[in-house]
Amino acid sequence: MARILITSALPYINGIKHLGNLVGSQLPADLFARFMRARGHEVMFLCATDEHGTPAELAAAKAQMPVAAYCAEMHEVQAELARGFRLSFDHFGRSSSPENHKLTQHLAGRLKAAGLISEVSEKQVYSNADGRFLPDRYIEGTCPNCGYERARGDQCENCTKQLDPTDLINPRSAISGSTDLEVRETKHLFLRQKAMRDQLRAWIKSKTDWPVLTTSIALKWLDDGDGLQDRGITRDLDWGVAVRDGENDWPGMEGKVFYVWFDAPIEYISATAEWAHKNGLGDAAWERWWRDDKGANDVRYVEFMGKDNVPFHTLSFPATLMGANFDGAEPWKLVDYIKSFNYLNYDGGQFSTSQGRGVFMDQALSILPADYWRWWLLSHAPESSDSEFTWENFQASVNKDLADVLGNLVSRVTKFCRSKFGEVVPEGGALGPREETLVADLTAKLRNYESLMESMEVRKSAAELRAIWVLGNEYLQEAAPWSTFKTDAAAAAAQVRLALNLIRLYAVVSQPFIPDAAQAMMAAMGSDDWSWPEDVQAALTLLPAGHAFATPEVLFAKITDEQREDWQTRFAGVRT
């Protein structure tokens, strides 16, 4: 039994996430976690809401709520949606937790002791009306290049030109609209990433099994242009982790907080501490996952994220953990594998949180059960390139894969058995060459499915699972127990007995993708045996003759053309 540590990128607190966000990290991480548990491994699967930074403050102000109350409320909203999509986190934490404040400050102190923190004075725009420094993206004005009147201080969205706030014509605060702005000098802490460039490059180069997408992004940031740069890790904000040197004040940093991208990845570790404390366990319970000197040497750590998060997880976060171990006293667990994803686009365009374009997690669950979305998203995961959600493809995939292939098999077998033998597994006679062929084919495909799942090939795993379902349908089509019954009832009974056992096997191997349907299949078969079918032939005799089962309701209802057209119209524009 292995120990597998799994984290998915933290969803930001300022709103409900869309399906593109879901498939880029949390959902494939859940798939992997469920599979590893099913194979008997010890799994720690973690995520949390990312709660600090200016966007959280602005979202709270828009909602007319104190930022702490807003974050607490939105955390519960996102946690409930995660449960709705059956994301099987061992703990869903909060980056604003006391554990994360303490650990962030501790690691900053270690980096300071290592000589990896520098203090830098820089000039930033200050809004007198707002009483605060403004990040570049919260300064708006007219673009000097194209004349667009809502260009941001970092980039014009209209012509894409990179900008500095001082380039803007008639600049104003994006928070209050005030033009009473001035440039002031402020001091910030920087993580000296350049000093760790060679160490980071050697570490990344050693990860020969990483996806090309992950490695190429990391090396591009290391080497392109001027290469890896030192990075600011503090901000002039009220909401966040106060800048401290461990438990001590940091002179000159009063009133400042750590930058959200410094403390957010540290929450992976802190979430494990939250889990331990929530369950009445001591620090040893979480340290065995994260500290090599406390038992984490045999842990395999896998991170899931969208490609936009790769630079922080291949450079900044590892630099923090490596730097904190400058004297060998704190050997933190570094990631072993980063599974990164491209983008999921939406119906000829892009998902847009700001414009409300696309399907958001709460809306998705309001129109269809989670398994419909889980299956389509995972079977179309944007691995080697961007992929696109279209309603036509979604309808076709659900109807063909889930309703016609899997659902139809369950319905045909259970209804036929009930009509001819009652709702018990029939006795029947011996099985023959056709069944031996099925066992051999299932075994081969199941071993391939296991290999693909272990290597996190999400789309290929879905295709192989569907092929496993297809084998059952082809067997039924060839064996045709409804025809066999007319001349040889015992032979038909044997075929049906095997098919009922096949449904239980399908429940087990399908559970990582479609957990609710798997549970429904298992319940219908009157079983709670989720043991993995290492021996397919033995698994297909697990439900004995005389074992009671129930004929389930329709496993997957088909999506009609009318439904598809309605949803396509409803989710094309602005979210209401």
LUMTI-248427 format. One line per 10 residues: for each residue x, y, z of C-alpha. Coordinates in Angstrom, 1 decimal. Example, Ala and Ser with C-alpha at 12.3 -4.5 7.8 and 13.67 -1.06 7.14 Angstrom:
BEGIN
12.3,-4.5,7.8 ~ 13.7,-1.1,7.1 $
***
This chain:
BEGIN
0.0,0.0,0.0 ~ 1.4,3.4,-1.1 ~ 0.8,6.8,0.5 ~ -0.4,9.3,-2.1 ~ -0.7,13.0,-1.3 ~ -2.9,14.9,-3.8 ~ -3.6,18.6,-4.0 ~ -5.7,20.6,-6.6 ~ -5.2,24.3,-7.3 ~ -7.1,26.4,-4.8 $
-10.3,28.0,-6.2 ~ -10.4,31.7,-5.6 ~ -13.0,33.0,-3.1 ~ -14.6,35.7,-5.2 ~ -17.4,33.8,-6.9 ~ -18.7,30.5,-8.1 ~ -16.4,28.7,-10.5 ~ -17.3,27.6,-14.0 ~ -16.9,24.2,-15.6 ~ -13.5,25.2,-17.1 $
-12.1,25.8,-13.6 ~ -13.5,22.5,-12.4 ~ -12.0,20.3,-15.1 ~ -8.6,22.1,-14.8 ~ -7.8,20.9,-11.3 ~ -10.3,19.7,-8.8 ~ -12.2,17.1,-10.9 ~ -9.2,15.2,-12.4 ~ -7.6,15.3,-8.9 ~ -10.7,13.7,-7.5 $
-10.7,11.0,-10.2 ~ -7.1,10.1,-9.3 ~ -7.8,10.1,-5.5 ~ -10.9,7.9,-5.9 ~ -8.9,5.4,-8.1 ~ -6.0,5.2,-5.7 ~ -8.3,4.6,-2.8 ~ -10.1,1.9,-4.8 ~ -6.8,0.2,-5.3 ~ -6.2,0.1,-1.5 $
-3.7,3.0,-1.2 ~ -3.7,5.5,1.7 ~ -4.7,8.8,0.2 ~ -4.7,12.4,1.5 ~ -6.6,14.6,-0.9 ~ -6.6,18.3,-0.1 ~ -8.0,21.6,-1.4 ~ -9.1,24.9,0.1 ~ -10.5,28.3,-0.8 ~ -7.9,30.9,-1.7 $
-9.1,33.9,0.3 ~ -6.5,36.7,0.4 ~ -5.7,39.6,-2.0 ~ -7.4,42.6,-3.4 ~ -10.1,40.7,-5.4 ~ -11.4,39.3,-2.2 ~ -11.7,42.8,-0.7 ~ -13.4,44.2,-3.8 ~ -15.9,41.3,-4.0 ~ -16.7,41.8,-0.3 $
-17.2,45.5,-0.8 ~ -19.5,44.8,-3.8 ~ -21.5,42.4,-1.6 ~ -21.5,45.1,1.1 ~ -20.1,42.6,3.6 ~ -17.0,42.6,5.9 ~ -14.3,40.7,4.0 ~ -13.9,38.1,6.7 ~ -17.7,37.4,6.7 ~ -17.8,37.3,2.9 $
-15.0,34.8,2.7 ~ -16.6,32.6,5.4 ~ -19.9,32.6,3.4 ~ -18.3,31.9,0.1 ~ -16.2,29.1,1.5 ~ -19.4,27.3,2.6 ~ -20.9,27.9,-0.9 ~ -17.9,26.4,-2.6 ~ -17.6,23.6,-0.1 ~ -21.3,22.7,-0.8 $
-20.7,22.8,-4.6 ~ -17.7,20.5,-4.1 ~ -19.9,18.1,-2.3 ~ -22.5,18.4,-5.1 ~ -19.9,17.3,-7.6 ~ -18.8,14.5,-5.3 ~ -15.3,15.8,-4.9 ~ -13.9,13.5,-2.2 ~ -11.6,15.8,-0.4 ~ -10.2,14.6,2.9 $
-10.3,18.2,3.9 ~ -11.4,21.4,2.2 ~ -9.6,24.2,4.0 ~ -9.2,27.9,4.1 ~ -6.1,29.9,3.3 ~ -7.3,32.4,6.0 ~ -7.0,29.7,8.7 ~ -4.8,30.2,11.8 ~ -2.7,27.3,10.7 ~ -1.9,29.0,7.4 $
-1.1,32.3,9.1 ~ 1.3,30.6,11.5 ~ 3.1,28.5,8.8 ~ 3.3,31.3,6.3 ~ 5.0,33.5,8.9 ~ 7.3,30.7,10.0 ~ 8.5,29.9,6.4 ~ 9.0,33.6,5.8 ~ 11.2,33.7,8.9 ~ 13.2,30.7,7.6 $
13.7,32.4,4.2 ~ 14.9,35.5,6.0 ~ 17.4,33.4,8.0 ~ 18.6,31.8,4.7 ~ 19.3,35.2,3.2 ~ 16.7,34.7,0.6 ~ 14.5,37.8,1.4 ~ 15.4,41.3,0.3 ~ 13.8,44.6,1.1 ~ 13.1,46.7,-2.0 $
11.8,50.3,-2.2 ~ 9.5,50.9,-5.2 ~ 7.0,53.5,-6.4 ~ 3.3,52.7,-6.5 ~ 0.2,54.6,-7.2 ~ -1.7,55.7,-4.0 ~ -5.4,56.6,-4.0 ~ -6.1,59.4,-1.5 ~ -9.8,58.7,-1.8 ~ -9.5,55.0,-1.1 $
-6.7,55.5,1.5 ~ -4.6,52.7,-0.1 ~ -2.0,51.7,-2.6 ~ -3.5,50.4,-5.8 ~ -2.3,47.3,-7.6 ~ -1.7,48.0,-11.3 ~ -4.9,46.1,-12.3 ~ -7.0,48.3,-10.1 ~ -6.0,51.5,-11.9 ~ -8.1,52.3,-15.0 $
-7.7,54.9,-17.7 ~ -7.5,55.5,-21.4 ~ -5.0,53.4,-23.4 ~ -2.4,55.6,-25.0 ~ -2.1,53.0,-27.8 ~ -5.7,52.4,-29.0 ~ -7.8,54.9,-27.0 ~ -9.8,52.2,-25.1 ~ -11.3,54.0,-22.1 ~ -11.2,51.1,-19.6 $
-7.6,49.9,-20.0 ~ -6.0,48.6,-16.8 ~ -2.7,49.7,-15.3 ~ -1.0,46.4,-16.3 ~ -2.5,45.8,-19.8 ~ -5.1,47.0,-22.2 ~ -7.7,44.3,-22.7 ~ -8.7,45.9,-26.1 ~ -5.3,45.9,-27.9 ~ -3.4,43.7,-25.4 $
-0.5,46.3,-25.1 ~ 1.5,45.9,-21.8 ~ 1.2,49.1,-19.8 ~ 2.4,50.8,-16.6 ~ -0.1,52.8,-14.6 ~ 1.8,56.0,-15.5 ~ 1.1,55.3,-19.2 ~ -2.6,55.7,-18.8 ~ -4.4,58.9,-19.8 ~ -6.8,60.2,-17.1 $
-6.0,57.4,-14.7 ~ -8.6,56.6,-12.0 ~ -9.1,54.1,-9.2 ~ -11.1,51.1,-10.3 ~ -12.4,50.8,-6.7 ~ -13.9,54.3,-6.2 ~ -13.4,56.0,-9.6 ~ -11.4,58.7,-7.9 ~ -8.8,60.6,-10.0 ~ -7.0,61.8,-6.8 $
-4.0,59.6,-7.3 ~ -0.3,60.1,-6.6 ~ 2.9,58.1,-6.8 ~ 4.4,57.2,-3.5 ~ 7.4,55.2,-2.4 ~ 6.7,52.0,-0.4 ~ 8.9,49.1,0.8 ~ 8.3,45.5,0.1 ~ 9.9,42.1,0.6 ~ 11.1,40.1,-2.4 $
11.9,36.4,-2.6 ~ 15.3,36.1,-4.1 ~ 14.3,33.5,-6.7 ~ 17.3,34.3,-9.0 ~ 19.7,33.0,-6.3 ~ 17.9,29.6,-6.6 ~ 17.8,29.4,-10.4 ~ 20.4,26.7,-10.8 ~ 18.9,24.6,-8.0 ~ 15.4,24.9,-9.4 $
16.6,24.1,-12.9 ~ 18.4,20.9,-11.7 ~ 15.3,19.8,-9.8 ~ 13.0,20.4,-12.8 ~ 15.3,18.7,-15.2 ~ 15.3,15.6,-12.9 ~ 11.5,15.3,-13.4 ~ 11.8,13.3,-16.6 ~ 8.3,11.9,-16.3 ~ 6.5,15.3,-16.1 $
4.0,16.2,-18.8 ~ 5.7,18.3,-21.6 ~ 3.2,21.1,-20.8 ~ 4.4,21.4,-17.2 ~ 8.1,21.2,-18.0 ~ 8.0,23.6,-21.0 ~ 6.2,26.3,-19.0 ~ 8.6,26.0,-16.1 ~ 11.8,26.2,-18.3 ~ 10.4,29.1,-20.3 $
10.0,31.1,-17.0 ~ 13.5,30.1,-16.0 ~ 15.3,31.0,-19.2 ~ 13.3,33.3,-21.4 ~ 14.2,37.0,-21.6 ~ 16.1,38.0,-18.4 ~ 15.1,34.6,-16.9 ~ 13.8,34.0,-13.4 ~ 13.3,37.2,-11.4 ~ 13.1,38.0,-7.8 $
9.4,38.2,-6.8 ~ 7.5,40.5,-4.4 ~ 5.9,38.6,-1.6 ~ 4.2,41.5,0.3 ~ 1.4,43.9,-0.4 ~ -0.1,47.1,1.1 ~ -3.4,45.6,2.1 ~ -5.5,45.1,5.2 ~ -6.8,41.6,4.5 ~ -4.2,38.8,4.6 $
-1.4,37.2,6.6 ~ 0.4,39.9,8.6 ~ 4.1,40.2,7.7 ~ 6.0,38.7,10.6 ~ 9.4,37.0,11.0 ~ 8.0,33.8,12.5 ~ 6.5,35.0,15.8 ~ 8.4,38.3,15.8 ~ 7.5,41.7,14.3 ~ 9.2,42.5,11.0 $
10.6,46.1,11.3 ~ 9.4,48.4,8.5 ~ 6.6,45.9,7.4 ~ 3.9,47.2,9.8 ~ 0.5,47.2,8.2 ~ 1.5,45.0,5.3 ~ 0.4,41.4,4.4 ~ 2.0,38.6,2.5 ~ 1.1,38.5,-1.2 ~ -1.7,36.0,-1.9 $
0.6,33.9,-4.2 ~ 3.1,33.4,-1.4 ~ 0.6,32.2,1.2 ~ -1.8,30.3,-1.1 ~ 0.4,27.2,-1.9 ~ 1.5,27.0,1.7 ~ -2.1,26.3,2.5 ~ -1.6,22.8,1.0 ~ 0.5,22.1,4.0 ~ -1.7,24.1,6.4 $
-4.9,22.3,5.1 ~ -3.3,19.0,6.3 ~ -2.7,20.6,9.7 ~ -6.3,21.8,9.7 ~ -7.4,18.3,9.0 ~ -5.3,16.9,11.8 ~ -6.6,19.4,14.3 ~ -10.2,19.0,13.2 ~ -9.9,15.3,13.9 ~ -8.2,15.7,17.3 $
-4.8,14.6,16.0 ~ -1.4,16.0,16.9 ~ 1.1,17.6,14.6 ~ 2.7,14.2,13.8 ~ -0.4,13.3,11.9 ~ 0.2,16.0,9.3 ~ 4.0,16.1,9.4 ~ 4.2,12.5,8.2 ~ 2.8,13.8,4.9 ~ 5.0,16.9,4.6 $
8.3,16.5,6.4 ~ 10.9,14.0,5.1 ~ 12.3,13.8,8.6 ~ 8.9,12.9,10.0 ~ 8.0,10.0,7.7 ~ 7.1,11.7,4.4 ~ 10.0,10.0,2.5 ~ 7.7,7.3,1.1 ~ 4.9,9.7,0.1 ~ 4.2,10.4,-3.6 $
3.0,14.0,-3.9 ~ 0.9,14.8,-7.0 ~ -0.5,18.3,-7.9 ~ -3.3,19.1,-10.3 ~ -3.7,22.5,-11.9 ~ -4.4,24.6,-15.0 ~ -1.4,25.7,-17.0 ~ -1.6,29.3,-15.7 ~ -0.7,28.0,-12.3 ~ 2.3,26.1,-13.3 $
5.0,28.8,-12.9 ~ 4.1,29.3,-9.2 ~ 4.1,25.6,-8.5 ~ 7.3,24.8,-10.3 ~ 9.3,27.8,-9.2 ~ 8.0,30.0,-6.4 ~ 6.5,27.4,-4.1 ~ 9.4,25.0,-4.5 ~ 11.8,27.9,-3.9 ~ 10.0,28.6,-0.7 $
10.3,25.0,0.6 ~ 13.8,24.5,-0.7 ~ 14.9,27.8,0.8 ~ 13.3,27.1,4.2 ~ 15.5,24.0,4.4 ~ 18.8,26.0,3.9 ~ 20.4,24.3,6.9 ~ 18.9,20.8,6.5 ~ 16.7,21.3,9.6 ~ 13.3,21.4,7.7 $
13.2,19.0,4.8 ~ 9.8,19.7,3.3 ~ 8.1,17.4,0.9 ~ 8.5,18.6,-2.7 ~ 6.0,17.7,-5.4 ~ 6.8,14.5,-7.4 ~ 4.4,15.0,-10.3 ~ 2.5,18.0,-11.6 ~ -0.5,17.2,-13.8 ~ -1.3,20.4,-15.7 $
-4.2,21.1,-18.1 ~ -4.9,23.4,-20.9 ~ -8.1,25.5,-21.1 ~ -11.6,24.3,-21.7 ~ -13.4,26.8,-24.0 ~ -17.1,27.3,-24.3 ~ -19.3,26.9,-27.3 ~ -17.3,28.9,-29.9 ~ -15.8,31.3,-27.4 ~ -14.4,31.3,-23.9 $
-15.9,30.8,-20.4 ~ -16.1,34.2,-18.8 ~ -16.6,34.8,-15.1 ~ -16.9,38.5,-15.5 ~ -19.4,38.2,-18.4 ~ -21.2,35.2,-17.0 ~ -20.7,33.3,-20.2 ~ -20.8,29.5,-19.9 ~ -22.0,27.1,-17.3 ~ -21.1,27.6,-13.6 $
-21.0,24.9,-11.0 ~ -24.2,25.8,-9.3 ~ -26.1,26.1,-12.6 ~ -24.8,22.8,-13.8 ~ -26.1,20.9,-10.8 ~ -29.5,22.7,-11.1 ~ -30.2,21.1,-14.4 ~ -28.5,17.7,-14.3 ~ -26.9,15.3,-11.8 ~ -23.2,15.5,-11.2 $
-22.3,12.3,-13.1 ~ -23.4,13.8,-16.4 ~ -21.0,16.6,-16.0 ~ -18.2,14.5,-14.5 ~ -18.3,12.1,-17.4 ~ -18.3,14.7,-20.2 ~ -15.6,16.9,-18.6 ~ -13.2,14.0,-17.8 ~ -13.7,12.3,-21.1 ~ -13.0,15.6,-22.9 $
-10.3,16.9,-20.4 ~ -8.0,19.5,-22.1 ~ -4.8,17.6,-21.7 ~ -2.7,17.8,-24.9 ~ -4.4,21.0,-26.1 ~ -7.4,23.2,-25.3 ~ -10.7,21.6,-25.8 ~ -14.2,23.0,-26.3 ~ -17.5,22.4,-24.6 ~ -20.5,22.4,-27.0 $
-24.0,21.5,-26.2 ~ -24.3,19.3,-29.2 ~ -21.2,17.3,-28.2 ~ -22.4,17.1,-24.5 ~ -25.8,15.8,-25.6 ~ -24.3,13.2,-27.9 ~ -21.7,12.0,-25.4 ~ -24.2,11.7,-22.5 ~ -26.8,10.0,-24.6 ~ -24.5,7.6,-26.4 $
-22.0,6.7,-23.6 ~ -24.0,6.9,-20.5 ~ -27.6,6.2,-21.6 ~ -27.1,3.8,-24.6 ~ -24.0,1.9,-23.5 ~ -24.0,1.7,-19.7 ~ -27.5,2.5,-18.8 ~ -29.1,0.3,-21.4 ~ -27.0,-2.7,-20.3 ~ -28.1,-2.3,-16.7 $
-31.8,-1.9,-17.7 ~ -31.9,-4.8,-20.2 ~ -30.2,-7.3,-17.9 ~ -32.2,-6.5,-14.7 ~ -35.6,-6.3,-16.5 ~ -35.1,-9.5,-18.4 ~ -34.0,-11.4,-15.4 ~ -37.0,-10.1,-13.4 ~ -39.4,-11.1,-16.1 ~ -38.0,-14.6,-16.5 $
-36.3,-15.6,-13.2 ~ -37.5,-13.1,-10.6 ~ -35.3,-10.5,-8.8 ~ -32.7,-13.1,-7.7 ~ -29.5,-14.2,-9.4 ~ -30.5,-17.4,-11.3 ~ -28.8,-20.7,-10.9 ~ -28.2,-21.6,-14.5 ~ -25.7,-24.0,-16.1 ~ -22.1,-23.9,-17.0 $
-20.4,-21.1,-19.0 ~ -18.7,-21.7,-22.3 ~ -16.1,-20.4,-24.8 ~ -18.0,-17.1,-25.3 ~ -17.8,-16.3,-21.6 ~ -14.1,-17.3,-21.5 ~ -13.4,-14.9,-24.3 ~ -15.2,-12.1,-22.5 ~ -13.2,-12.7,-19.3 ~ -9.9,-12.6,-21.3 $
-11.0,-9.4,-23.1 ~ -12.2,-7.7,-19.9 ~ -9.0,-8.6,-18.2 ~ -6.8,-7.1,-20.9 ~ -8.8,-3.9,-21.0 ~ -9.0,-3.6,-17.3 ~ -5.2,-3.9,-16.9 ~ -4.8,-1.2,-19.6 ~ -7.4,1.0,-17.8 ~ -5.5,0.6,-14.5 $
-2.2,1.6,-16.2 ~ -3.8,4.7,-17.8 ~ -5.4,5.8,-14.5 ~ -2.1,5.4,-12.7 ~ -0.3,7.5,-15.3 ~ -3.2,10.1,-15.1 ~ -4.1,9.9,-18.8 ~ -7.6,11.2,-18.1 ~ -9.1,11.1,-21.6 ~ -7.6,7.8,-22.5 $
-8.8,6.3,-19.2 ~ -12.3,7.4,-20.0 ~ -12.1,5.9,-23.5 ~ -10.9,2.6,-22.0 ~ -13.6,2.5,-19.4 ~ -16.2,3.0,-22.2 ~ -14.6,0.2,-24.1 ~ -15.0,-2.0,-21.0 ~ -18.8,-1.1,-21.0 ~ -19.0,-1.9,-24.7 $
-17.6,-5.4,-24.2 ~ -20.6,-6.2,-22.0 ~ -23.0,-4.9,-24.6 ~ -21.3,-6.9,-27.3 ~ -21.5,-10.0,-25.2 ~ -25.2,-9.6,-24.5 ~ -25.8,-8.9,-28.2 ~ -24.1,-12.1,-29.2 ~ -25.3,-14.3,-26.3 ~ -28.9,-12.9,-26.6 $
-30.2,-14.6,-23.5 ~ -33.8,-13.5,-24.5 ~ -33.4,-15.8,-27.5 ~ -31.5,-18.5,-25.7 ~ -34.3,-18.7,-23.1 ~ -36.7,-20.0,-25.7 ~ -34.7,-23.2,-26.3 ~ -32.4,-23.5,-23.2 ~ -33.6,-21.7,-20.1 ~ -30.6,-23.0,-18.0 $
-28.1,-21.5,-20.5 ~ -29.9,-18.2,-20.5 ~ -29.9,-18.2,-16.7 ~ -26.1,-18.7,-16.8 ~ -25.7,-15.8,-19.2 ~ -27.9,-13.5,-17.0 ~ -26.0,-14.5,-13.9 ~ -22.7,-13.4,-15.5 ~ -24.3,-10.2,-16.7 ~ -25.6,-9.3,-13.2 $
-22.1,-9.8,-11.8 ~ -20.8,-7.7,-14.6 ~ -23.0,-4.8,-13.4 ~ -21.3,-5.0,-10.0 ~ -17.9,-5.1,-11.6 ~ -18.9,-2.0,-13.7 ~ -19.9,-0.2,-10.5 ~ -16.5,-0.8,-9.0 ~ -14.4,0.3,-11.9 ~ -16.7,3.2,-12.9 $
-16.9,4.7,-9.5 ~ -13.9,7.2,-10.0 ~ -15.7,8.7,-12.9 ~ -19.4,8.4,-12.0 ~ -19.7,7.8,-8.3 ~ -23.5,8.3,-7.9 ~ -24.4,5.9,-10.8 ~ -21.8,3.4,-9.4 ~ -23.5,3.5,-6.0 ~ -26.9,3.0,-7.7 $
-25.7,0.0,-9.6 ~ -24.1,-1.5,-6.5 ~ -27.2,-0.9,-4.4 ~ -29.4,-2.5,-7.1 ~ -27.2,-5.5,-7.0 ~ -27.7,-5.8,-3.3 ~ -24.0,-5.6,-2.6 ~ -21.5,-3.5,-0.7 ~ -18.4,-5.3,-1.9 ~ -16.2,-2.6,-3.6 $
-13.2,-4.9,-3.9 ~ -11.2,-4.2,-7.1 ~ -11.5,-7.0,-9.7 ~ -7.9,-8.1,-9.7 ~ -9.2,-11.5,-10.9 ~ -12.0,-10.8,-13.4 ~ -13.2,-14.4,-13.5 ~ -13.6,-14.5,-9.8 ~ -15.3,-11.1,-9.8 ~ -17.9,-12.4,-12.2 $
-19.0,-15.1,-9.8 ~ -19.1,-13.0,-6.7 ~ -22.9,-12.7,-6.6 ~ -24.1,-16.3,-6.1 ~ -27.3,-17.9,-7.3 ~ -30.2,-16.9,-5.1 ~ -28.7,-13.5,-4.3 ~ -31.4,-10.8,-4.4 ~ -31.2,-7.7,-6.5 ~ -33.5,-4.9,-7.5 $
-34.3,-3.5,-10.9 ~ -33.2,0.2,-10.7 ~ -34.8,3.2,-12.1 ~ -33.4,4.6,-15.4 ~ -29.7,5.1,-14.7 ~ -29.2,8.0,-17.2 ~ -32.1,9.8,-18.8 ~ -31.4,11.0,-22.3 ~ -31.0,14.8,-23.0 ~ -33.6,15.9,-25.5 $
-33.1,18.4,-28.3 ~ -35.5,20.7,-26.6 ~ -33.5,20.7,-23.4 ~ -30.3,21.2,-25.3 ~ -31.6,24.2,-27.2 ~ -33.0,25.8,-24.0 ~ -29.7,25.4,-22.1 ~ -27.7,26.7,-25.1 ~ -29.8,29.9,-25.1 ~ -29.8,30.3,-21.3 $
-26.0,30.1,-20.9 ~ -24.9,32.2,-23.8 ~ -24.9,35.6,-22.2 ~ -24.8,37.4,-18.9 ~ -25.2,35.4,-15.7 ~ -28.2,36.7,-13.7 $
***
